[in-house]
Amino acid sequence: MVIFNINGSKIANAEVASSPLSIEAESAILIDATSGQVLFEKNADAAREPASMTKMMTEYLVLDAIKEGKLTWDELVNTSKYASSVLGSGQMIAENEKLPVKDMFALMSIYSGNDGSVALAERIAGGSEDNFVKMMNDKAKAIGMSDKTSFNNVTGLNREDLKEYASKTYTGENLMTARDVGILAQNLLKDHPELLNYTKITSQKLRPADKSPMTNWNWMLEGYKDSTYRKGYAYQGLDGLKTGHTDEAGWCFTGTAERNGLRLITVVMGAKTEAKRFDETRKLMDYGFNNFEKKQLVNEKTALDEAKVASVTKGVELEVPLVTKNGLSYIVQKGEAATEFKVETTLVEEGKRIAPIKKGDVLGTAKITYKNHTQTVDLIADADVEKASWWRLMFRAIGNFFSNLFSDIKSLF
């Protein structure tokens, strides 16, 4: 099997592992959550209906709004007629009922509530699902999802199920490829790891007075390990991410699990039964954890031989030491020595390397390539450089003038 990056570029020209996998689903993918390396794929670029996996993008934009201060967890959100009447999973809130964002989000992420999803989307987008859908499609492009992905609603329901609420602006059905779902999940976890605090919950009441709790549709959650009915599906380290099902989409699941510092993301689309989507996910997870491991190739705050210093203009010092801002890790087959890699460095233009410079300022980038898979890390100043006084700069200029003059004279003889 050949390893690829999530965007489709080949990582290794040689066979790195003999894959025993035969995945019984229309499409699937297995990736490393940190680097985006693809460890297995099947029909990963075929566009299919994602059903409720659509809600990962809805969750993404809600969490963005909270992070940007446009929304708070305790703010009350009103339930419109549309939100209260939408079919499918949920159907737990009444028209004009108000619940805090945190409860609406729990309804969406734990119970896959279509009602909570619509209510949150309408709150963020001024009461218009179409406005929110535009945000979804814009976000998809911004994080590198392909043109095969398109959204027309926030829940993943079919237009037929939405009836009079189906968009007149965005026609067709929601479509995503397994690769694009992987890209979405990877970016969502990178930008909002707090999502896992919700997706790992097996059951929770929406309101304290409710008779029954919302039950998570994800049977593989590690939290189900003591469940009478689901312990046979519970998977060590699995804490998310999103199920989905419609008659047209089949049974779908995006899973994520972490073991020994390695977090994997799986996507299964178009499985034949509810249980099969979890069976196939287990195959993918076992294959990833049993055959691959993370290797740290570059440590955080490390000086690279290819760019140990950067020249500085108008500084007390003429150079500043450089180190990597972050570390970089790669996924390799277990037992493989990750010792040879290529480094290509680029400094920012000289006009941007002018004192004063503060420790931590980004002064360049390094592209680290291992087996044709490239990641980029910022190169940052490892010390402050104060701006030189005009007196120092004048004498430095005079010194440079005479140094160049003597060199020119010497070259005549």
C-alpha positions as CSV (number, residue, x, y, z in Angstrom):
1,M,0.0,0.0,0.0
2,V,1.2,3.5,-0.8
3,I,0.8,6.3,1.7
4,F,-0.7,9.7,0.5
5,N,-1.2,13.1,2.0
6,I,-4.8,14.0,2.7
7,N,-4.8,16.4,-0.3
8,G,-3.9,13.5,-2.6
9,S,-0.2,13.9,-3.1
10,K,1.8,10.7,-2.9
11,I,4.1,10.3,0.2
12,A,5.9,7.1,-0.7
13,N,6.8,5.6,-4.1
14,A,7.4,2.2,-2.6
15,E,5.0,-0.2,-0.9
16,V,5.2,0.6,2.8
17,A,2.7,-2.0,4.1
18,S,0.7,-4.9,2.8
19,S,-2.9,-3.8,3.6
20,P,-5.1,-6.7,4.6
21,L,-8.1,-4.5,4.5
22,S,-11.3,-5.2,2.6
23,I,-13.7,-2.5,3.6
24,E,-17.4,-3.2,3.0
25,A,-18.6,0.3,2.3
26,E,-18.9,2.5,-0.7
27,S,-15.9,4.7,0.3
28,A,-13.6,5.0,3.2
29,I,-10.4,6.7,4.3
30,L,-7.9,6.5,7.3
31,I,-5.7,9.5,8.1
32,D,-3.4,10.7,10.8
33,A,-5.1,13.6,12.6
34,T,-1.9,15.6,13.0
35,S,-0.2,15.5,9.6
36,G,-3.1,14.5,7.4
37,Q,-1.2,11.5,6.0
38,V,-3.5,9.0,4.4
39,L,-2.8,5.5,5.5
40,F,-5.7,3.8,3.6
41,E,-8.3,4.8,1.2
42,K,-11.1,3.3,-0.9
43,N,-13.0,5.4,-3.5
44,A,-12.0,8.4,-1.4
45,D,-12.8,10.9,-4.1
46,A,-16.3,9.8,-5.0
47,A,-18.9,12.4,-4.1
48,R,-21.6,10.9,-1.9
49,E,-24.4,12.2,0.4
50,P,-22.9,12.5,3.9
51,A,-26.2,12.6,5.8
52,S,-25.7,13.9,9.4
53,M,-21.9,14.0,9.0
54,T,-22.8,17.4,7.5
55,K,-23.3,18.6,11.0
56,M,-19.5,18.6,11.5
57,M,-19.4,21.8,9.4
58,T,-22.3,23.2,11.4
59,E,-20.4,22.5,14.6
60,Y,-17.3,24.1,13.1
61,L,-19.0,27.4,12.4
62,V,-20.7,27.5,15.8
63,L,-17.4,26.9,17.5
64,D,-15.8,29.6,15.3
65,A,-18.5,32.0,16.4
66,I,-17.9,31.3,20.0
67,K,-14.1,31.6,19.6
68,E,-14.6,35.0,17.8
69,G,-16.9,36.3,20.6
70,K,-20.0,36.4,18.4
71,L,-21.7,33.9,20.6
72,T,-21.5,32.7,24.2
73,W,-22.1,29.3,25.6
74,D,-24.8,30.7,28.0
75,E,-26.6,32.8,25.5
76,L,-30.3,31.8,25.0
77,V,-31.2,30.7,21.5
78,N,-34.8,30.8,20.2
79,T,-36.4,27.9,18.4
80,S,-38.1,28.9,15.1
81,K,-41.1,27.1,13.6
82,Y,-38.7,25.5,11.1
83,A,-36.3,24.3,13.8
84,S,-39.1,22.8,15.9
85,S,-40.7,21.0,13.0
86,V,-37.7,19.6,11.1
87,L,-37.9,15.9,10.8
88,G,-35.3,13.2,11.7
89,S,-33.1,13.0,14.8
90,G,-33.9,15.4,17.5
91,Q,-37.5,16.7,17.6
92,M,-37.0,17.7,21.3
93,I,-37.6,21.4,21.3
94,A,-40.8,23.4,20.8
95,E,-41.4,26.5,18.7
96,N,-40.3,29.6,20.6
97,E,-38.5,27.5,23.3
98,K,-35.2,29.1,24.3
99,L,-32.2,27.1,25.4
100,P,-28.6,28.0,26.1
101,V,-26.1,27.6,23.3
102,K,-24.4,24.8,25.3
103,D,-27.6,22.8,25.4
104,M,-28.4,23.4,21.7
105,F,-24.9,22.3,20.9
106,A,-25.2,19.2,23.1
107,L,-28.5,18.3,21.3
108,M,-26.6,18.6,17.9
109,S,-23.4,16.9,18.8
110,I,-24.6,14.1,21.1
111,Y,-28.0,13.3,19.7
112,S,-27.5,14.6,16.2
113,G,-30.5,16.9,16.7
114,N,-31.7,18.5,13.5
115,D,-33.7,20.9,15.6
116,G,-30.7,22.2,17.5
117,S,-28.6,22.4,14.4
118,V,-31.2,24.7,12.6
119,A,-31.7,26.8,15.7
120,L,-28.0,27.5,16.1
121,A,-27.5,28.1,12.4
122,E,-30.3,30.6,12.3
123,R,-29.0,32.4,15.3
124,I,-25.6,32.9,13.8
125,A,-26.8,33.8,10.3
126,G,-29.5,36.3,11.1
127,G,-32.4,33.8,10.9
128,S,-31.5,32.5,7.4
129,E,-30.3,29.0,6.8
130,D,-29.2,30.0,3.3
131,N,-26.8,32.6,4.8
132,F,-25.4,29.9,7.0
133,V,-25.1,27.5,4.1
134,K,-23.0,30.1,2.3
135,M,-20.7,30.2,5.3
136,M,-20.4,26.4,5.2
137,N,-19.4,26.4,1.5
138,D,-17.0,29.3,2.0
139,K,-15.4,27.4,5.0
140,A,-15.1,24.3,2.9
141,K,-13.0,26.1,0.3
142,A,-11.0,27.9,3.0
143,I,-9.8,24.6,4.5
144,G,-9.0,23.0,1.2
145,M,-12.0,20.8,0.6
146,S,-12.6,19.9,-3.1
147,D,-15.1,21.3,-5.5
148,K,-16.9,18.0,-5.3
149,T,-18.2,19.1,-1.8
150,S,-21.3,21.3,-1.6
151,F,-23.8,22.1,1.1
152,N,-27.4,23.1,0.8
153,N,-28.6,22.7,4.4
154,V,-27.1,22.4,7.9
155,T,-28.5,19.0,8.9
156,G,-27.7,16.6,6.0
157,L,-31.4,15.8,5.4
158,N,-32.6,15.3,1.8
159,R,-34.5,18.1,0.1
160,E,-37.6,15.8,0.0
161,D,-37.4,15.5,3.8
162,L,-37.1,19.2,4.3
163,K,-40.2,19.8,2.2
164,E,-41.2,23.5,2.2
165,Y,-38.0,24.4,4.0
166,A,-35.7,23.1,1.3
167,S,-33.5,25.9,0.0
168,K,-34.6,27.7,-3.2
169,T,-31.0,29.1,-3.6
170,Y,-29.0,26.0,-3.0
171,T,-30.4,23.1,-5.1
172,G,-29.4,19.5,-5.2
173,E,-28.3,17.4,-2.2
174,N,-25.4,17.8,0.2
175,L,-22.4,16.1,-1.2
176,M,-18.9,15.2,0.2
177,T,-16.1,12.9,-0.6
178,A,-14.5,10.7,2.0
179,R,-11.3,12.6,1.6
180,D,-13.1,15.9,2.1
181,V,-14.8,14.6,5.2
182,G,-11.3,13.7,6.5
183,I,-10.1,17.2,5.7
184,L,-13.1,18.6,7.6
185,A,-12.6,16.4,10.6
186,Q,-8.9,17.1,10.7
187,N,-9.3,20.9,10.7
188,L,-12.2,20.8,13.1
189,L,-10.2,18.9,15.7
190,K,-7.1,21.1,15.1
191,D,-9.1,24.3,15.5
192,H,-11.6,23.2,18.1
193,P,-10.4,20.2,20.1
194,E,-12.9,21.1,22.8
195,L,-15.6,19.5,20.5
196,L,-14.5,16.1,21.9
197,N,-15.8,17.1,25.3
198,Y,-19.3,16.8,23.7
199,T,-18.8,14.0,21.2
200,K,-17.4,11.6,23.8
201,I,-20.6,11.9,26.0
202,T,-22.7,8.7,25.8
203,S,-25.9,10.1,27.2
204,Q,-27.1,13.4,28.8
205,K,-30.4,15.0,29.5
206,L,-31.3,18.0,27.5
207,R,-33.2,19.5,30.4
208,P,-32.8,18.4,34.1
209,A,-36.5,17.6,34.2
210,D,-36.5,15.4,31.2
211,K,-37.6,11.8,31.8
212,S,-35.0,10.3,29.4
213,P,-31.5,11.3,28.3
214,M,-30.3,11.9,24.8
215,T,-28.3,8.9,23.7
216,N,-25.3,9.1,21.5
217,W,-25.6,7.3,18.2
218,N,-21.9,6.5,18.2
219,W,-21.7,2.9,19.5
220,M,-17.9,2.9,19.4
221,L,-17.4,5.5,22.2
222,E,-15.0,4.2,24.8
223,G,-17.6,5.3,27.4
224,Y,-19.8,2.5,26.2
225,K,-17.4,-0.2,27.4
226,D,-19.6,-1.1,30.4
227,S,-22.9,-0.7,28.4
228,T,-25.0,-3.9,28.3
229,Y,-26.0,-3.4,24.7
230,R,-23.0,-1.6,23.2
231,K,-19.9,-2.8,25.0
232,G,-19.1,-5.1,22.1
233,Y,-18.6,-2.0,19.9
234,A,-16.8,0.2,22.4
235,Y,-13.3,1.0,21.2
236,Q,-10.3,2.0,23.3
237,G,-9.5,5.7,22.9
238,L,-12.4,6.5,20.7
239,D,-14.1,9.8,21.6
240,G,-15.9,11.1,18.5
241,L,-16.9,12.1,16.0
242,K,-20.2,11.9,13.9
243,T,-22.6,9.4,12.6
244,G,-25.0,9.8,9.7
245,H,-27.7,8.0,7.9
246,T,-30.4,8.5,5.2
247,D,-31.8,5.9,2.8
248,E,-29.8,7.6,0.0
249,A,-26.5,8.0,1.9
250,G,-26.5,4.6,3.6
251,W,-24.9,4.2,7.0
252,C,-22.0,6.7,7.5
253,F,-19.5,7.4,10.3
254,T,-16.5,9.6,11.0
255,G,-14.6,8.3,13.9
256,T,-11.5,9.4,15.8
257,A,-9.5,7.7,18.5
258,E,-6.2,8.4,20.2
259,R,-3.7,5.9,21.6
260,N,-0.1,6.5,22.8
261,G,-0.1,10.0,21.3
262,L,-1.3,8.9,17.9
263,R,-4.8,10.2,16.9
264,L,-6.4,8.6,13.8
265,I,-9.5,9.7,11.9
266,T,-11.6,7.3,9.9
267,V,-14.4,7.9,7.4
268,V,-16.9,5.2,6.3
269,M,-19.6,6.1,3.8
270,G,-22.3,4.0,2.4
271,A,-22.2,0.9,4.7
272,K,-25.1,-1.4,4.3
273,T,-26.2,-1.6,8.0
274,E,-25.9,0.5,11.1
275,A,-23.6,-2.1,12.7
276,K,-21.5,-2.5,9.6
277,R,-20.3,1.1,9.6
278,F,-18.8,0.5,13.1
279,D,-17.4,-2.9,12.1
280,E,-15.6,-1.4,9.1
281,T,-14.3,1.5,11.3
282,R,-12.8,-1.0,13.7
283,K,-10.9,-2.6,10.8
284,L,-9.5,0.8,9.8
285,M,-8.6,1.8,13.4
286,D,-6.9,-1.6,14.2
287,Y,-5.0,-1.4,10.9
288,G,-3.7,2.1,11.7
289,F,-2.8,1.5,15.4
290,N,-1.3,-2.0,14.7
291,N,0.9,-0.9,11.7
292,F,1.9,2.7,12.2
293,E,3.5,4.9,14.8
294,K,4.4,8.6,15.2
295,K,8.0,9.7,14.8
296,Q,9.2,13.2,15.8
297,L,11.5,14.4,13.1
298,V,11.9,18.0,14.2
299,N,11.5,19.2,17.8
300,E,10.0,22.5,18.9
301,K,12.4,25.4,19.3
302,T,15.2,23.6,17.4
303,A,17.9,25.3,15.3
304,L,18.2,23.8,11.8
305,D,21.6,23.6,10.2
306,E,20.1,25.0,7.0
307,A,19.1,28.2,8.6
308,K,20.7,28.8,12.0
309,V,20.6,32.6,11.8
310,A,19.0,35.4,9.8
311,S,20.7,38.7,8.9
312,V,19.1,41.8,10.4
313,T,19.1,45.4,9.2
314,K,19.5,48.4,11.5
315,G,20.0,46.2,14.6
316,V,22.6,46.3,17.4
317,E,23.4,42.8,16.3
318,L,23.7,42.0,12.6
319,E,22.2,38.5,13.0
320,V,19.5,36.8,15.0
321,P,19.4,33.1,15.9
322,L,16.5,31.1,14.4
323,V,14.6,28.1,15.8
324,T,11.5,26.2,14.7
325,K,8.2,27.5,16.2
326,N,6.7,24.0,16.5
327,G,7.8,20.4,16.2
328,L,6.9,18.2,13.3
329,S,6.0,14.5,13.4
330,Y,5.4,12.0,10.7
331,I,3.6,8.6,10.6
332,V,5.8,5.7,9.7
333,Q,5.5,2.0,9.6
334,K,6.3,0.5,13.0
335,G,10.0,-0.3,13.3
336,E,11.0,2.0,10.4
337,A,13.8,4.4,11.2
338,A,12.9,7.9,10.2
339,T,16.4,9.4,9.9
340,E,16.6,10.9,6.4
341,F,14.6,13.9,5.5
342,K,15.1,17.0,3.3
343,V,14.9,20.6,4.6
344,E,14.3,23.6,2.5
345,T,14.3,27.0,4.2
346,T,13.0,30.4,3.0
347,L,13.5,33.7,4.9
348,V,11.1,36.6,4.8
349,E,12.3,39.4,2.5
350,E,15.1,41.6,3.9
351,G,12.8,44.6,4.2
352,K,10.9,42.7,6.9
353,R,14.0,41.8,8.8
354,I,14.6,45.2,10.3
355,A,15.2,45.9,13.9
356,P,13.7,46.0,16.4
357,I,12.9,42.3,16.3
358,K,11.3,40.5,19.2
359,K,11.9,36.9,20.3
360,G,9.2,34.8,18.6
361,D,8.8,36.9,15.5
362,V,8.4,34.8,12.4
363,L,11.3,35.4,10.0
364,G,11.0,32.4,7.7
365,T,9.7,29.0,7.0
366,A,11.2,25.5,6.7
367,K,9.7,22.8,4.5
368,I,10.5,19.4,5.9
369,T,10.1,16.6,3.4
370,Y,10.0,12.9,4.5
371,K,9.3,10.3,1.8
372,N,7.8,13.0,-0.5
373,H,5.4,14.2,2.3
374,T,6.0,17.8,3.1
375,Q,5.1,19.8,6.1
376,T,5.9,23.4,6.9
377,V,7.0,25.0,10.1
378,D,7.7,28.7,10.9
379,L,11.2,29.8,11.8
380,I,11.2,32.3,14.6
381,A,13.7,34.7,16.2
382,D,15.3,33.1,19.3
383,A,16.4,36.4,20.8
384,D,15.5,40.1,20.8
385,V,17.4,42.5,18.6
386,E,17.3,46.1,19.5
387,K,17.4,48.9,17.0
388,A,20.9,50.4,16.7
389,S,21.3,54.1,17.5
390,W,21.9,56.5,14.6
391,W,25.4,57.0,15.9
392,R,26.2,53.3,15.7
393,L,24.5,53.1,12.2
394,M,26.6,56.1,11.0
395,F,29.9,54.6,12.0
396,R,28.9,51.2,10.7
397,A,28.1,52.8,7.3
398,I,31.5,54.6,7.3
399,G,33.2,51.3,8.2
400,N,31.5,49.5,5.4
401,F,32.4,52.3,3.0
402,F,36.1,52.1,3.7
403,S,36.0,48.3,3.8
404,N,34.5,48.2,0.3
405,L,36.9,50.9,-0.9
406,F,40.0,48.9,0.3
407,S,38.6,45.8,-1.3
408,D,38.2,47.5,-4.6
409,I,41.8,48.9,-4.4
410,K,43.2,45.6,-3.5
411,S,41.6,44.0,-6.5
412,L,43.5,46.3,-8.8
413,F,46.9,44.8,-7.8
